């Protein structure tokens, strides 16, 4: 049997995923990182993007993540995400509606409302990531 590692994806609200896996690919702020068993210890910030988890040979699960941190220690990967959702659980219609609403809010904001613009950009990016990952079931 091939060596595996434990992967946990956790948000402030709940544990999104826990399983024994062969590989995790995550979007760090320094670029995409592939994590295999016996990976050296690491803590890194995540940027919004997609997480791929490979198990049972070629089986892959996709997750949308809104940023956070990844911690690797021994044969365990913990992803502490601001928000995360499995591709199979993404409501595409809701994500599209939220994206349209964020775009509308952004267009209506005054140019000097930097904090509001940043929040809208984060919301818009989260919607785009969910829509992108939803197609990868």
Steps between C-alpha positions, in 0.01 A plus 500: 500500500625846409581741779224755570447814701204641690337808349265727694327805356356713778310830502395704804153346470574131442727220384450488124710191425706235677647201320810292435643618167797449271557864399373853564550795265438843653530863378749674727590867465835388357343272240334162483645233728473122472509312830590133515566272799828580681482866393716729710320707767355822365255778583389725215225747423246395238363721231145454372488211256442129462626210707539158341510188713603172336418163653454140380726538198334744264198607707504877557281729711493874435440775755463877464687689771481872579847525652641405838801288601642156437701315763702187422644294783613139471233327287219747568378796297268746670339770290357780713279676249308825528230320298503170313251287312520171309430528127205261534335731754528827309165653406586642157184713470562654841865570416401665171242718678754597767754586230250724320409669828868560585565645154196729536609617849853562374375714210295713741778564752677836508863494390627603846328212688810278507387271783165435330669444164740249657208312660314491168811378319539217756134405461528509122815286501335245732201472263728460198702226671184312595371516143835381366526209745132400460576376150769262628301218650 
